[in-house]
Amino acid sequence: MSAHRNARLLVAVASLAGRLPWPVLYRLGDAVAALWRWSDARESRVARRNLELAFPGMDPPERAALHRRILRTTARQALETLKLWTRPAPGNLQRLLRERHGEALYDAALAAGRGVIVAAPHFGNWELLNQWLASRGPIAVVYRPPESATGDAFLQQVRGLDNVRQVRAEGPAVRQLWKVLKQGGAVGILPDQQPKAGDGEFAPFFGVQALSMTLLSRLAERTGAPVLLAWCERIGDGPQFALHVEPAPAAIADPDPQVAVACLNAEVERIARRELAQYQWTYKRYTLRPPGSGESTPYARQ
């Protein structure tokens, strides 16, 4: 069976999940989170290890409570994303975006014709943000393709909105993004993914050295395109979100990559600290260690 046929089957399954009422979807997500904790699943182990690294001084009961909230939020978000992907984007935005902060800032940056770079951390629901960005005009979104051809084909289908061009985070990506920006277009980048060894710079992230991308800062410095930070933050306990768009500090485009990456990480951390449980702690952010440090991966058994 071809990857595209498998992907269509996955989309059909996702559509069934997306038809569930929100309360049922969230109860199912809570059950998944409880299963992760009970079975000590990968999501539970990685989130726990990340919290140990980022908050070594936090009281164990407080860290355990945060760990539970993270798993609950992560499971709920995974299921609500299936609903977002399989329902019309205009309806999602109308029903779920209760607050919009900085919308005019994005429109003005796009209208200026110098290009615009959107830095969208893994905070809140970035898939809803993606749908909002597509509603404002064409945008090229950088993504890291899954190892599975079926998984990649699935993402192409569910994220294949009007106005969205998906750019694989590979060698030719820089030239494609450069061209989009020089033509006055928009580029969206998830800035807190670990790049390949040799493709980034180490900088502190929650007090721990983390290999961090230089792509965003290099594009900003070389094209002069403004950088905006954007996220859709969950408000309350139901499917309600607040859009936030803010200008990034000028240092994010500093020609010194160490300065630029440190600024980028500080901004992602600032956003994550708004509500720690809404950040993606189930990702192995600190796998690669600084050369010569003698450190081994902190996820050896995760």
Helices and strands as residue ranges (DSSP letters): H 3-18, H 22-39, H 42-54, H 60-85, H 89-96, E 97-101, H 103-111, E 116-119, H 126-136, E 139-143, H 149-158, E 164-168, H 173-182, E 186-189, E 200-205, E 208-213, H 215-223, E 227-234, E 241-247, G 250-253, H 257-272, G 276-278
